[in-house]
Amino acid sequence: MKQQVEITGPKVHDVGYRIFLMEAAMNCGVHRMSAYWRKEDSSQAVICLVEEDEARITAFKKFIKSHKPEHAEVSGITWEDYDGDVMHISEFAQICTCMILQKLFV
């Protein structure tokens, strides 16, 4: 099963949402996951792609509906089916590490 979640709000960027989602996915047993930012006009969004069995995705959905990073301001969370590729969560973790290192040294 593949799903895409879009989390929107006035403050969902620069609050640790992608790392938060990765940790939540790992805790729910999700093995394929990635997340990225999107900005349209003045609206912020975090897009998260997950691929896993239905029970694990259901647990992930339940968690992110009721939890968010401390400084996030969320106005909406929508789910839909997804048919593209989803990277392994370890690949996403490597990308996040590089992004954090870049922020430290730039």
N, C-alpha and C positions, 0 to 999 in steps of 0.2 A: 504494500500500500504506500502510495506517495501523496504527500499533502504539502500545500504551501500556506503559510500563515502570514498575514500582513498585520503588523502592529503599528497603529498610527497615533499621533498626538503632538501636542506642541513641544514636548521635550522627550524624544526617544533616541536621539543621537547623543554621543558623548556622555552617556550615563552607565556604560558597561553592559548594554543590552545583549550584544552578541556573545560575550563571555558568559553572561547569565544564562542565555538560552543553551549554550553548549554544555554548561554544568547541569542544567535541568535535564537535557537530553541524555547525558551520560547516566544520571541518577535513575532515569526511566528505562535504561537499557537500549536506547536508540543508538544504532551503529552507523547510520548514514544521516548526515545533517550538515547544513551550512547556513550562514546568515549574512546579509549585507544591508547597507543603508540605501535608501532612495529618498530623494527630495523633489517635490513638485511644488512650484511656487513657494509658499511659506509653510507648507505642510511637510512634516517629517514622517518617515516610515522605516521600519525594519522589516525586511522580508526574510522569512526562515523557511527552508526547504527540509523536509524530513522524509525518510524512507524506512519503513519498519513494519512489523506486523500490527494488526489493528489494536490489540490490547496495549502495546507499548505506546503507540501514537495517542490512544485515548488517555493514558496516564499522563503523557506529556501535555496534551490539551488541557486536561483538568488542572495541572499545576500552573501553567502559564496564564490561565484564566483568573486564578486567585492570587498570583504573586507577580511582582515586578521589581526591578532594581530600585533602590532607595530614592533616587532623585528623578525617576522617570515620571512623566505626566502622560498618561495614556487616555485617548478618547475612543479608541475602537480596536477590536481584534476580530479579524475575519479569516475563515478557513475555506480552502477550495482544493479540489483534486489537482494534481500536478502530474505531467507525463514526461518531463525531462529527466536528465541525469542528476543524481544527488551524490556528492562526494562523501568519502568515508570521513567520519568525525575526526580521525587522527590527522588527516590532511587539513581539515579546517583548523584544528588546533595549531598546526605548524604555521599556517597563514596568520592566525591571530598573534602568535609569538613574534613573527616578523613585523606586523603592524605596530605592536607595542614597542619593540626595539627601535623602529623608525621614529616613533614619537619621542623616545628618550634621547636620541642622538641628532635630531634635526632642530 
